[in-house]
Amino acid sequence: MATLEHAPAPTPTPVAIDVTFRIRRYNPEVDSEPHWEDYIVPCFPTDRILDGLAKVKADVDGTLTFRRSCAHGICGSDAMRINGRNRLACKTLVKDLDTSKPVTVEAIKGLPLEKDLVVDMEPFFKAFRDVMPFLVTDGKHLPTREWVQSAEDRAIFDDTTKCILCACCTTSCPVFWTDGQYFGPAAIVAAHRFIFDSRDTAGSQRLEILNDKEGVWRCRTTFNCTDACPRGIEVTKAIQEVKRALIMR
């Protein structure tokens, strides 16, 4: 039994601090252009930016509009620019930012702005659909039970299976900002996942799609996409592997 001399030190009680959120607001019904507004709410260091936005909406301004779903870094719906970088609001902690200055929050770039932090994701998902993001087989010699694949074959495309379609990579790309026809990194990652799957038979079709002038050859290898990915996918590497497959096929 522990004595008083050896009792563990009490855990410090968390202390909330006032954090200023500088949010880029836009209501198409009343605003001609987006504008910045400041909101001050108390946050604990371990709160996420998503928690702070929820406090703004619940306690200060109920008109604030943003997307969220699982709040655990899986659904990808709360991608936004936080202090100038694409991040998931649910994975960005208050303690990891400099709260001595306002925390800036705005919608991701390159997609049509609908309201506040919400953008129209349809152009993003159209590019995703265009690369055939599903397994295609020739219908011959299909297994009657599980389709066995070696660990080595799986490892080739394992990294690109982690994509959650948050659009952080695509909307961090300077080429995507200026070229509305570019497929973007996320679509190329989706194609990579099946191009290098040993069970798939439509790799040449996807490569031909990405060989288009708005496909992989528009990539300028700035590594913005890799830096922005909240899942740690080596996006630039995947794009280079697709380029190599096109050259070597």
C-alpha positions, 0 to 999 in steps of 0.5 A, spaced: 500 500 500 502 506 497 504 511 503 503 518 503 510 520 501 510 516 495 503 517 492 503 519 485 502 527 483 495 529 482 494 530 474 494 537 473 487 540 471 486 542 464 485 549 463 481 552 457 484 558 453 481 563 449 482 562 441 481 567 436 478 563 430 479 568 423 474 564 419 473 566 411 465 567 411 461 567 404 454 567 404 452 567 396 445 570 398 448 576 401 455 576 399 458 578 393 465 576 395 468 572 401 470 576 407 474 574 414 470 574 421 473 573 428 470 569 433 473 568 440 471 561 444 475 557 449 478 551 447 483 546 451 489 544 448 487 537 446 481 540 443 481 539 435 480 545 430 473 541 429 471 542 436 473 550 436 468 550 430 463 547 433 463 551 439 463 557 434 457 555 431 453 553 437 455 559 442 457 564 437 454 564 430 449 558 428 450 560 421 457 558 420 457 552 415 462 546 414 462 539 413 463 534 418 461 526 419 465 521 423 470 526 426 476 521 427 480 522 420 476 517 416 471 520 412 475 526 410 469 530 410 472 536 414 478 538 409 479 545 410 485 550 410 488 551 417 493 557 417 494 556 410 495 549 410 490 543 407 488 539 413 483 535 417 479 539 422 478 533 426 486 531 426 489 538 428 489 539 435 489 546 438 496 545 442 499 544 435 498 551 433 500 558 435 494 560 439 498 567 440 495 569 433 488 568 430 487 561 427 485 562 420 480 557 417 478 557 410 475 553 404 480 548 400 482 551 394 480 550 387 473 547 387 467 552 387 465 555 393 458 554 396 458 557 402 463 558 408 467 552 408 463 548 404 465 547 396 462 543 391 466 536 390 463 534 384 469 536 379 473 532 384 469 526 384 468 526 377 475 525 376 475 520 381 470 516 377 473 517 370 479 513 372 475 507 373 476 506 381 474 499 381 476 492 380 475 490 373 477 482 371 476 479 364 471 474 367 475 468 366 478 463 371 475 467 377 476 463 384 470 460 387 472 462 394 477 468 396 481 471 391 488 469 394 494 475 393 501 474 395 503 479 400 508 482 395 503 483 390 499 487 395 505 491 397 506 494 391 499 498 391 498 498 399 500 505 400 494 508 395 489 503 398 489 508 404 486 514 400 479 517 404 477 522 398 478 528 403 481 532 397 487 535 401 492 533 396 488 535 390 486 542 392 493 543 395 496 542 387 498 549 384 496 545 377 489 544 379 488 551 382 489 553 375 487 548 370 480 546 371 481 540 367 487 536 370 485 530 374 488 531 380 493 527 385 487 523 388 484 521 382 491 518 380 492 515 386 485 511 385 488 509 378 494 507 381 491 502 386 488 498 381 493 499 375 498 495 380 493 490 383 495 483 380 487 481 380 485 487 375 485 487 367 484 494 366 490 497 367 492 499 360 485 502 359 486 507 366 493 508 363 491 511 357 486 515 360 491 518 364 496 519 358 491 525 356 494 532 356 490 533 363 493 527 366 499 525 369 503 529 365 501 535 368 504 534 375 510 538 376 512 534 382 512 540 387 510 535 393 504 539 395 500 533 395 504 528 399 505 534 404 498 535 405 495 528 405 493 526 412 493 519 411 501 519 410 500 517 402 506 518 398 502 521 393 508 524 389 511 517 388 505 514 386 504 519 380 511 518 378 510 510 378 504 511 373 508 515 369 514 510 369 508 505 367 506 509 361 513 510 359 515 502 360 508 499 358 
